[in-house]
Amino acid sequence: MVDLRHKYSPSTLRTTMSTKEIKDLVEAIEKYSKQLSKDKRASKAFLVKAGIITPKGNLRAPYKHLCIPQG
């Protein structure tokens, strides 16, 4: 699993990022999303922790009325 907490924590980020830093962050996010897409349990845990879905898998109130395909 990719750990973004240390390298990209709020305490280490400046108000602007260099092009290389942005590229590195995008690559880390893409790598993490690929890992999550391979593991249904990890994907669900991520969405629960992010506050997007409940532990039962239902969308939280702010997301209920979005046009997101369910399936």
Protein Blocks (a to p, Z undefined) as FASTA:
>chain_A
ZZfklmmgfklpcfbdcfklmmmmmmmmmmmmmmmmmmmklmmmmmmmnomacfkopacf
klmmpccdeZZ
